[in-house]
Every structure is written in C-alpha cells, then in structure tokens.
Amino acid sequence: MKMSCLSVSLFPAIINNEITIPEYARFCRNQGLDGFDLGMALIKNHTPKYVSQLKKEIEEEGIPLIMVTTYPDFTHPDFLQREREFDFLVHDIALVSALGAQFLRVTAGQAHPATTETDGVKWAIEYLKKAAPISDKYGIRLVYEDHAKPGAWEYMDFSNPPQIFLQIAKSLRDTSIGINFDTANILVSGHENTIEVLNEVIENVRTIHVAETATFGKMDPVLLGTGIVPFKEIFSYLKSKNFEGWLCLEEFGNKGKEGVQQAIEFVRRTWEEA
C-alpha cells in the first residue's frame, strides 16, 4: 500500500521555520513513506524563485509530493466572494502543479447560516465542475473531501453531513474530480457507519485521509489508533475492493515527530492485520 503523511501536528513548527519543508520531506522519507503531503498554508508564496527552489529541494530529497490540501469556500452567500474563492483555487492548482504534486484536496465550503442547503449544493457543484478542466490542463487531480473544519474557517464544512456530501460527490462523477475520503469526519458528523458512506463513493476514491477522532459527533483529533475510528474494518473493506490509491495519514496527535512515527507504525500494522 502507498502511504504519505500530512502531519498537522508539525504545521506550527513548519510555519515558524523550525522545520523546513525539505526537512519534513526528508523525515517522511526516513520513515519509509512513499510520499509526503502539505497544507496550502505551508507554501509561502508563488514567486518564481521560491517555487523553483522549493521544487528543486523536494526533488533532492528523493520523495514525491503527493497531496496538497486547500479549502475553497464555494458556499459563501456573497457572489463576489464565491468568485474570489474560485480564483484562489485556480491559483492553488497552478501552484501545486509547479511544485509537482499529484493531488489537490478541495472542499465545498462553510456552513454559512445564510446559505440554504439547496443553494450550497448548487454553488459547490457549479464551481467544482468549473475547476475540473483547469486542473486537467495542469495535470492535477482534484479530490473532494467529506470535510469537517480547518483552523482557517469560522464554521463547519457545509458538506460534513453525509447526505450533502454524497449529493455533491455523485454530481461530480462526470468530471475528473475524485474523492479524498476522511476516515474520521463521518463520525464527526454524527453518522455511525463510516463504511456505509464510503461504499457509496468507493469507485471514485483516489486518496484516503487516515484520520482519527476521540469523540462521536465532534472533531476531537488524537493519535491515530487511540480514538473511535474503526480502522481495521475500514482497511479490510478497502482491501476487499482492491483499493490501489493512497493512504494519506492526517496525523494530528500533537506528539511531535515521535507521534508521527507511532502513527505510521500503527497504520502499517493495522493494514497488514486487516
């Protein structure tokens, strides 16, 4: 199984230049991972000198950049802001293409109180479909997620409820957009059966965010394997479907590099046992 890692625990250290992106890539390589992931907030700018230097440094580490996560807000009630969010996404597509990434994780948007379910679904599908040919041009695969809430947002994801997520996901099947399935966020939404939802989209799942929560109905990140996510059952299901995509560990145990190592060991062991 191909594995990469997005260590949210190390984001502050990377943002504060205590760990550089090449150093993080090297750390992932030294753990025997097949790739590494980044959040868009970790990439400082899109100036030619910075981007070319960063790409060179990543290539020198000998481990590929697999996924970058970004969070467009296409459910914003203001039309001009939705247009801005689309232009921001076009920028992100071009940027991760220049860095040599394979996937760009995208979202529907926030659950703004003024946005109705009908409008939010319509807007999310409209803008995501409009982004697909742009990502195709740049050789980037967009992957839409059953998302919860990043630190940059005020509200939960509009499509965190499974019925909304599935409605949008199924409407994207005629595009190149795949699915990044998060193993924790179905439980965060208050839905009890993660595999039931996964089964509805499995044919389009390209990447899995191997993520954990300690509390049902709440985003409560802890070290992988110490919460309530049924990883062995999920991995067994993926094996039964001959899943050949990426397991992208969304590590958020806040235990530093040792926590990342423990998370990697847990996922490897559990995948083998599943």
N, C-alpha and C positions, 0 to 999 in steps of 0.2 A: 504494500500500500504506500502511496506517495503522501508524504507528510511535510507540512510547512507550519510556521508559527507566527501568530500575531500576539506579541506579549504586551498587553495593555498595562500590565504591572510596571513595565520598564519605560512607558511613554514619558513620564516626568523626567527621568534621567536622560533620555534621548533629546527631549525638548530643551533641557538645560545644558546640553553639550557635555554631560558627564559620561555618556556613551555615544559614540558617533554611529551613524547608520552602517558604515563598513564594519565597525567593531561588532555591532549587533548581528550583521550578516555572518561574520566570522564565528561568533558564538553559536549561531544556529547550525552552521556547517560542522563545528566541532562536536555538536550533539548528534551528528549523523542524520540530520534532517535533509530532505531533498530540495527544500526551498525555504524562503522566508517571506513574510508579509509586512506591510507598512500601513499606517494610517495616514491619510492625506495631510493631517496636521503636522506630521513629522518632516514633510518635504518643505524646505524653507521658501523657495521661490521657483520661478520658471526661467530665470535668466540663462542665456546660452552657456556661459562659463560654468555656472553652478551645476546645471543639468548634465553637461558633458563630463565634468569632473566626477560627479556622483556616479554616473553610469560606468565610467572607467573604473572607479574604486570598487563598485559592486562586482564588475566582471573579474577584477583581480582577486576577489575573494573566492571565486570558483563556485558560487552557489546562486541560483537564479531567484529573481524577484517574482513571486507567483501572483500575489493579490495585493491591491491597494484598496482600502476602504474609504468611501466618501459617503456623504449623506445629503443628497438633494432634497429640497422641501417643496415638492410639487403640489402639495395640498394647501398651500398658503392661500388665504382668502383674497389676497390682493393680486390682481392680474400682473401688474408690473413686477412684483416680487417673484411670481412664478416664472416670468420671462428671465429675470436675473438668475434664478436658480438653474434654469436651463443653460444659460450662457456659462455659468460657473461649471456646470457638468461638462460642457464641450471643452472648456479649458482643462479640466481634470483628465478627460480622455486623451487629449493631446499630450499632456504632461506625462502620464504613466506610459504612453506609447514611446515617448522619447527616452524613458528610463528602462524600457524593455520588459515591462510587466506583462503578464498574461491575462489577468482578470481585474476588473474594477467593480467592487461591490457597490450597489446602488440601493436606494430606499424610495419609498413612496412619498414620505413627508410626515409632518407632525399632525397630531390630532388637535388641530386648532378648534376651539369652541365654536367659532363662527362657520366652520366648514361642515356641511352636511355629508352623510355617507355617500349619497348619490353623486354630489359634486366632486368629492375627494377621489372616489373611484374613477370617475370620468377624467379628471385632470391628471391623475397619476398615470393612467394608461396612455393618455394623449401624449404626454411629454416623454415618457419612457420609449414609446414607439417612435417618436421623432428623433430620439437619441440613437436608436439602434443602427441606422445606416451610417451615422458618423463614426460610431465605434467600429463598424465593419470596415470602413475606409482606413482606419488607423490600425487594424489588426488586433483590437482589444475586445475581449468577450465581457460584456456586462453581465453581472449576476445579481438578481434581485433577491432581497432577503426578507424573511419573516422577522422583522427587526423589533427592537424594544426602545431604547433611548440612549443616545450618546450624550456626553457631557456638554456638547455644544448646543443642545436643544433645550427648550423650555418644557415641551410636552412629550408624552409617549408617542411612538410611531402610530400613525393613523391606521396602518395595516397590521398592527400587532394582533388584533383579533383574527383567529384563523379563517373565519368566513370571509373577511375582507381580503386577507392575504391570498386566499385561494381564488377569489373572484378576479383579482388583478393578475395573478400568476397564470391562470388559464387563458386570459385575454392576450397574453404575450407569447403564446405558443406559436403564432405565425411569424415571429421575429427571431433574430439570433440571440435574444436575451435568455440566459439560463437562470438557474436558481442557486443561490447560496443558502443552504438550509442550516439554520441555527438550532442546535440541539436543546438549548435552554429556553428559548423565547416562547415556544408553545406552552410550556408550563408557566412561564411568567404571565402569559395572557389569561391564565385560569382554566385552560383546556387540559384535561387529564391525560389524553392519549397522543403522545408525540408521533408515534409510528402511523397512526391513523391519518394524520395530516401529511406526513412525509410520503405516504403511499399515493396520495393524490397528485404529487408533483415529481415523483421519483424519475420519470423519464427525462425530465429537463434539469435535474440536479447535476451540477458540474463541480461544485465545491461544498464542503460541509464545514461550518463553524462548530468545532468541537468545544462547546461552552457549557458552563455549569451555573446553577443557582442553588442556594441553600433553602429557599423558601418558595412554596407554591403560591402563585399569584403575585409574585414580586421579583424584581430584578435584584438579586442578592448574591453577587459573584463571590465564589470561594475557590479554593484549589480544586482542580479537576479531580473527580473521584471522591470528593468529600461532601457532596451535596445530594440532590434528589434525582438528578438526571439518570435514566436507566441506560447507561452507555453500552453494557453488554448486549442488551436486547436490540438497541439501535444498530450496533455494529453487526450483530447476527443478521438482522434484516438486510442491511446493506450488502453483506456477503451473499445472501440468498438472491439478491437482484444483480449480482455480478458488478457491483459498483466499481468503476475504474477511475473515478475522479480524484480530487484532492481532499485529504483530511487536513484542514487548516485550524490548528489549535488556537482558540481565542483564550489565551491564558490571562487570568485576572485574579490570581490568588494573593497578590501583594506580598509575596515571599522572596522577592528578588530573583537573582539568577538561579538560586537553589530551587525555588518554587517552579521555575520554568523546567528545570531538569526533572523534577518529580512529576510534573505534568506529562512530559514526553514519555517518561518511563511508564506511567500509568496507562497512557493511550496505547503504547506498543503492546504492553502486557494484555490489556483488555481486548484489543483487536485479535491477538493470537488466540485468546481463550474463547472468543465469541463463536 
